[in-house]
């Protein structure tokens, strides 16, 4: 038998063994939730494409129920649909569903630190405490946002009522707010450094979470061993790190332990406190990773939500007029709306919440994993199994929302027109892994949205037709990418 024949037979034997082992793993555990039949070795690649999750998961849920299994090659992935199911997992069984699976691209970017590695508990606990001390959700944070709203209003005013894409202005505003907390800086909107920073943050988010290539790398992580691929994945992270290093260096040189100025200062003090430990959680590397994580979390989602808010108001002028009327009545047009005004602005608050519900910015929450074998809804989910809470199914659950497919601020108003809290409102996820920046995002959305509507009426560019909820739902990504509006000063539009 010649060498070629031996190699061919060996390869065939190896492939046969791989296929058999994969088939055995995929079909050997009968206690998993049902789901589409996987292909040996490949799994169910069609359903692992999260960009199509809003189309695929509802169909799978109708067929298999609120808990079903898809496959990442030979590994099961459990998808949770509907408010009751997601709540039971993330809230009622919060600890058991609090782990994160290994996500290769994210793991590469975070270098083992960040909120998704094994060190997440001490890092998250310290970060929450530190941000709270610097005003997250308190009066000092409100002052930061109100101050930034003046710069944002000025930037929008300079568009002169001409069509413009508000994304960059909104990203700069959100960026300046989180930057002021992280390293005490404020940039002018004309400063190219700020523009480069927020654009790089946005690209980094897309590279890590949403690009087709990152999905491929997560499924076939061996590709990340190639240096040119690693460089491509980490390009924006490297830019952000280089940008931040000068501020971290300056903070080290000017640090005064008795009077920390911002997040970087308190983190440097924590590093000194634990420097005697072997492999400490707090070090220069984790500081850089944490600042980048907070920066990208604080810019992209808030800017995207505000962008969609303004475009939506241009499509719904009656809703916009009612919000403006409520704001004018409460403030007498003499001052910007403040957090204390929320009880007097129930309709405005309802509109902001309904915009978030309709936008559904993160259809599938960042993956979870179970910390132990758990019985859940009649099935057994093995320890370490990846879990996807499908938040879209919560925000559009017909058993929780009266008109789930329609933009309807009434979802958040009671019979007397007062704001009502809805437990199925989970745009920030829920449980132990709820978005760390939720409080900041809520303050920013309320204050910036109401400040902009107090000063401007947002209209569609000439020749653009108003669209209904169905169109807006189907074209959210297009709107976020390129939607233009006009900002007409209220004094001219009245």
N, C-alpha and C positions, 0 to 999 in steps of 0.2 A: 504494500500500500504506500503510495507516494505521499510526500509532505503536504501537498495541496489538498488531497483527499482527507488526510488526518485533520488538517485545520478546518476544513469545511464541516466535517462530521462533529468536531468539537464545538464549533460555533452553533450548529443546529441543536446539539445536545444542551448547550448553555441556554439558548433561547427557549427551548422546551421546558427546562427546569424553571426559568424565570416566569414563564407564562403559567406553569402549573402552580408555583408558589403564590403568584399574584391571584390566580383564580381561587385558590384555597382560602386566601385571606379575605377576598371579597365576598365569598359565598359561605365561609365557615362560621361566621357569627350571625346566628339567626335572631339574636336579641336586639340587633340594631333596628332603628326605624326603617320603614320601607323607602324605596326610591327607584330611580331609573336604573336599569341593568348596566353595570359597568363593563367596559372592555378590558380584558386582562392587560396588565401593565399600564395602559393608558388611562384607565378610570372613566370618568365622564367629562372630558375636556370641554364639551359644549357648555356645560353648566358651571364650570369653574371660572368662566369669563364674567367677572362681576360687573363689567360695563353693560352686560345684557341682563343683569339680575332682575331689574324691574319688569322685564318681559318674561323671563323664564321661570322665576320663583313662584309667581302667582299661579301659573299653569300647573307647576309641580305640586303646589299646595292643594289645589282643587282635586288633583288626582290621588295624592298620597296622604293628605291631612296636614295639620299644623306643624308636625315634626317629621322631617324626612332626611334621607341620606343621599349625598352626592359623593363622588370619589375624586380625590387628588391622587392620580395614579393608583397605588394600592392602599392609600390611606383614607379612611372614612372621614367625611366632613358633615356635621349635623347642622341643618338649617332650621331655625325657629321662626314661625310666622304667626301673626296675630297678637293683639294686646295681651290677652290672658296668658298665652304660652310664653311670650317674652318676659312678662312680669314675673311669672312663676320661676323662670330661670334666673334672671338678673337681680330680682328683688327678693323673692322668697327663698331662693337658694344662692344668695349673693356670693358667699364664700366658695361654694363648690364650683361656681362658674367664673371665678375671678382670675384664672390664669390666662396667659397668652401663649399661643403656640409659637414655635420657631418660624419666623417669617424671614427667609434668607436675606432678601434685599434690605429690609429694615434692620436686621441684625448686623449686617455689614456696615450700614450707615451709623448705627449707634455704638458700634465697637463693644457691645456687651453692657452698655450703660443705657440711659434713657428710661422711659416708663414701661418698656415692654420686655426687658430682660429680667434676669433673676434678682436684680437689685431694686426692683420697682417699688417695693413697699417703703423702705427708708427714704428713697429719693422723692417719692410722691408725698410722703408725710412731711418731710422737711420743706419741700417746695410749697405745699399748701399753707403751712405755717408762715413761711417767709413772705409769700405774696399777700397773705392776710395782713401781716404787719406793715406792708407798704401800701395798704389801702384797697386791696381787691374787694370790691363790694361795699366799701365804706365811703364816708364823705370825701376823703382825700382822693379816691378814685373818681368820684363824681366831678370833683374840681378839675382833675386832669382831662376828663372827657369834655366838660363844658369849655375849658380853655381851647382844646383842640378843635371844637366845633366852630369857633370863630375863624380859625385859619381855613377850615374846610369851606365855610360859607364864602369867605373872600375868594378862594380859588374858583368856586362855582360861579360866583358873580362875574369873574373875568371872562367867562365864556360868552357873555353878552347876549344870551338867549339863543345862540346858534347851536345846531346839533353837536353833541359831543358824547363820547363814551366815558362815563363817570368812574370806571374801574380804577384807574391809576390814582385819582384824587382820594377815593374811598380807601384804597390800600395804603396810601401815604398817611391818612388820618389814623387808621387802625395801627399802622406801623409805629407812628410817633407815640401813640398811647402806651403800647407794650414796651417800646424802647425806653421810655421815661422810667418805667418800673425796673427794667432789667439793668440798664447802665446809665440812667440819668441824663440822657442826651435828648435834644430836640433839633430836628432838621427843618430847614425851610423847604417849601414845596418846589422851589426852583433848584434845590441842591441835587445834583445828579447822583450823589452817594445814596440818598434816600430812594430815588427811583430804582437804582440798580439793586439796592437791598430788597425792596419789596418784590421786584420782578424775579430776582433770584430765588426768593422764598417761595413764590408761586411755582416756579419751574421745579424746584426741589420737591415740593409736594406732589406734583404730577409725575415726576420721575420715579418717586418711591412707591406711590400708591396706585396711580391710575394708568400709567403707560402700558401698552401691550407688551413691551419688552420686559418690564419689571414683573408682569404676571408670568411670562415665560421663564424668567430667571427663578422665580419662586417655585415653579413646578419642576424645573430642571436646574437646581442650584449649582451643579457641577460647572455650569457655564461661568459662574462668578470667579472661578479659579484663574480665568484668563485675565491678564493684567489690563488689556485694552478695554475689556468689558467693565472691569472694576472702576477704571478711570472715568468711563462714560457715566456710570451710575453715580459716582461720587463727585462729579464735576461741580455741581452747584453747592454741595456741602463744603467742598474745598474753598470755594469763593467766600461763603459765609464765614467759615473758620478764619480765613485770612483777614477778613474785615473785622471780626470780633477780637482778634488777638491783640491789636493795638490798644483796645479799650481795656481788656483784661490786664495787659502789661501796665497801663497807666494806673489802674485801680490798685495793683500790687504795690506800685511805687508810692502811692498817696494814701494808702489805707490807714485809717484811724480806728482802732478797735472800739474805742468808746463811743463813736458816732458813725455807724455804717450808713451810707448814703442810698444804697439801692440793693437789688438782688445779688449782683456780682460781689459786692462787699460782704454781705452776710455769708455767701457761699465760700469766699476766701477765708473767712473766720472759721467756718466749719471745717475746711480743709486743714487749717492749723491745729484744730482741736483733735483731729483723728489721725494726724500724720504719723503717729507712733504705731498705728495698727498695720498688720500685714494685709495687703490687698484691700485697702479701705474703699468704701463706696464713694467717698468724696475725694476727688483729686482734680488736677487740671484738665484731664481728659473728660471726666464726667461734667465738669463745669461748662466746657465748650459745648458738649452734646446737649446739656439741659437748656442752655441759653438759645441754641439753635431750635430745639424742639418747641420752646415757648414762643419764640419769634414766629415760626411758620404757623403755629396753631393760632396765634393772635392776629395774624394778618389775613390770610387767604379766605377763611370761612366767613369772617365778619364782613370783609369787603364784598364777597360774592352775595351774601344775604342782603346787604344794603343796596347793591346794584339791582338785584332782582326786585327789591321793594320799590325802588324809584320807577323802574320800567312798568311794574304792575300798576302803580298809581297813574301813570300816563295812560294805561289801557282802561282804567276804572276812574274816570274823572269825578263821578258822583261820590265814590268812596273817599277820594282825595279831598273833595270839598267838605265832606262831613268831618274828616279828621281836622282840617284847618279851622273849621268853625268851632270845634270843641277846644282846640288849642287857644284860639283867640279869646274865647270866653273865659278860659281859666287864667291866662296870663295878661289879659288886656293888651296884648301885643307890646308890652313894655319890657319884657324880660324873656329869656329862653326858658322853655319848660325844664323842670327839675324833677328829680326822683320823688320828691314829696308830693308832686302833682299827680302821681299815678292814680290815686283814688278818684280824682276829678277828671281823669282822661280814660275812662273805661273803654270807649270805642277805639281810641288810638291804640291802647294796649292790646285790644282784641285783634285789630288789624295786623299789628306786628306779629302776634302769635300765629295768626292764620297764614300770613306770608311764609313764615318758617315751616308751617305744616305743609303747605302746597309746594314750596320749593323742594323740601325733602332732600337736603343737600348731601347727606350721607346715607344712601338707601340701605347699605349693609354696614352695620357698625364694625369697627375694627375687630378682627377675629378674637374670640375668646377660646379658652380651653378649660376642660374640667380638671380639678385638682385631685379627684379620686373617682373610682367606679361609682356611678350614681344611677339609681332607678328614677326615671323621669317619664311621666305620662305613659307608663306601661312598658317602657323600653329600658335597656341597660346601656348606658354610655360609658365606655371604658376610660380609665384615667388617661389624661393627656390628649384626648380626642379634640380636634378643632371644632368650634361651634360658631356659626354665623347668625347673630340676631338680625333678622331682616326688618329693619326699622320702618321701611316703606309700608310694610303690611300693618304696622301699628298706627302710623299716621293716616292711613286710609282704610282702617278697619271699619266695615259697614255696621258692625255691632256697637261701635263707639262714637261714630260721627254721623250726623243726620244726613249730610250731603257730601260724602267723602271725595267725590270727583269734582266738586265745584268750589271756587273761591268764595267763602262765606264767613265773614267776621262774626256772624251770629253764633258760630260754634263756641265762641268764648264769651257770650253774653247771656245773662239769665233773663227771666221774663220782665224784670224791672230795668233792663238795660245796663246792669252792673257787670263788671268783669267776673268771670268764673274760671276757676282752675280746672283743667281737664287732666285726669291721671294718665290718659293715653297720649299726652303730648310729650314725646320723647325724642326730640331732635338731637339732644345731647347724650343719648343713650341713658342708662340707668344703672344703679347698683354701685359696686366698689370701683368700677372702671368708668364711671360717668365722667364726661369731659371736664378736665381740670380747670379750664377757663370759662366754665358756664356762667359764673356770676359776672365776670368781666364782660362777656359777650352780651348778656342781658342788659347791663348798664349802657354799654355802647350802642346797642340797637335802639333802645328806647330814646336816649338823649340825642343821638345823631339824626335818627329818622325824624323825630319831632322838631328838632332845630331846623332841619332842611325844609320841612313842609311848612314851618312857620314863615320862612323867608321866601320860598319859591313855590310856583305852580309848575309841575313837571308835565310836559306835553310830548306827543310824538312828533318826529320831524315831519315837515310838510310832505304830503303824498303817502304817508304811512297809515294803513288801516288799523283800527282797533280790532283786537282779537278776543275770542271768548276763552273760558277756562281750559277747554279741551286743547286748543292750539298752544296756549301758554304752557300747559303740562307737558305736551309732546316736544316742545322746543326750548326747554329750560337751558340746555347746554349751549344752544345757539344764541340765546338771549344773553347768557353770561359772558360769552366770548365776544360778541360784536354788537349787542343791542345799543342803539343810540337814543338819546332823549334831548329835549330842550328844557332849560331851566329859566323860567320867566319870573323876574322879581314880582312879588305879590302886589307891590304898589302900582305896577303896570298892568297886572292881570285882572285887577278888581274893576 
